Amino acid sequence: MGIFKAYDIRGRYGETLTLDIAHRIGRCLPQVVPARRALIGRDARASSPALAEALGRGLTEAGCEVDDLGPATTPMVYFLTARHGYDLSVQVTASHNPAPDNGFKISRREARPVGYETGLGRLEQLVDSGRLPPPAAAPGRRQMIDGLDEFLAFLAPWRPDLSDLRLAVDGSDGMAALVARPLLGDRPRYLADTPDGAFPSHAPNPLDPAGHGPLADCVRRERLDAGVIFDGDADRVMFIDEQGRFVRPDLMIAPIAGRFLRGEPGATVLQDIRTSRGVTEALVRLGARPAMWKVGHAYAKEKMRELGAVCGGELAGHYYFRDFFWCDSGELAALVALGELAAAHRRGLRFSDWLAPVDCYANTGELNYRIARKREAMEHVRRQLTAEREPLALLDFDGYRIEYADWWASIRPSNTEPYLRLIIEAGDAAHLHARREQIEKLLAPFVDGA
């Protein structure tokens, strides 16, 4: 797969993503996203300053006036893009990828995402053509600016009373270190809270047990009420309960939504196609209108706008907010979720008790199978399952979600990796095991190396 992905640009620095490519992207990008004013931010990776410079040089040669934030969280870039009317913004980051990787997350006006279908595909053609657009007659200028104080001031009213919670917060050696202490105070136990693009503490991917393991150990060892962990660029956040167990991120959609539904009953809440049925049922109990859509921030943000959704979330730990320009923010999600948890704690509920009504089904989590013939494999599973028994619902906008009264399965191709992804959920572990065996037998002939 090339560096131009479904949602962003990512590659190995010095190999698939070079300074020359970054410069070419800067020169070509205004051809795809017309822009006079552009904003750049970057994460803590060693390659990020050089990539930001090469990108900015290309943009100024194309005639853009470039404001450079320097180190920033990705949500900070989204916020300033929308708040100050930039035509274009780029965050230099590879998010949760390993340290040698880097990339670009690109947004247009109003912090609307630029995905492969909405610009990255065209940008790839221009960059790969070998021909640069002519430079502007009047080149732009690049200047450094500071947006952190304004971002923190925006988030300050969302800060909850956390005085009754004993917390640990893991910054994954990433950009959350810029905001975590100002927002959460000095009382939590902080881990990996110095930005270091080599990620010496652990991988910057909270979904990986190796990533969230140190935080889980800390919560258990110190008998804390909860743990909070951000990914490398702080657009995602995840949680550890009081028993040191990782909380599957889709489960947090419902309690986060509860904060908004109290003031706006009947509001729409977006969830991705992989979301637990327990979340959907909890949203209905809270008075929401649940809506389901494709996986990925480039799709979720546009669907949020279309539906006027008050908030939304994904299994990957992205949480979106209408009050945040329909963008995802790990920082805002952490404040809202911890505020709701603190209120539950004051009512005598532990984290696991509070979440139990949502986490009420047996679920495999997301399983990955290296399969080249993804489409053929998905169609085979769909045909076999629907021939055996007519489903209650069949969603087909992102792979398939096949719904039955007592179980469901989601099977879809990864948009970023060479995998077919599968999730199964059932009423109990025995039924779940049987359905997993059934579907894995159907997939077996297609698995690479089979």
Buried (B, 14 or more C-beta within 10 A) or exposed (E): EEBBBBBBBBBBBEEBBBBEBBBBBBBBBBBBBEBEBBBBBBBBBEBBBBBBBBBBBBBBBBBBBBBBBBBBBBBBBBBBBBBBEBBBBBBBBBBBBEBBBBBBBBBBBBBBBBBBEBBBEBBBEBBEEEEBBEEBEEBBEBEEBEBBEBBBEBBEEBBBEBEEBBBBBBBBBBBBBBBBBBBBEEEBBBBBBEBBBEBEBBBBBBBEEEBBBBBBBBBBEEEBBBBBBBBBBBBBBBBBBBEBBBBBBBBBBBBBBBBBBEEEEEBBBBBBBBBBBBBBBBBEEBBBBBBBBBBBBBBBBBBBBEBEBBBBBBBBBBBBBBBBBBBBBBBBBBBBBBBBBBBBBEEEBBBEBBBEEBBBBBBBBBBEBEBEBBEEBBEBBBEEBEEEEEBEEEBEEBBBBBBBEEBBBBBBBBBBEEBBBBBBBBBEEEBBBEBBEBBBEBBEEBBEEE
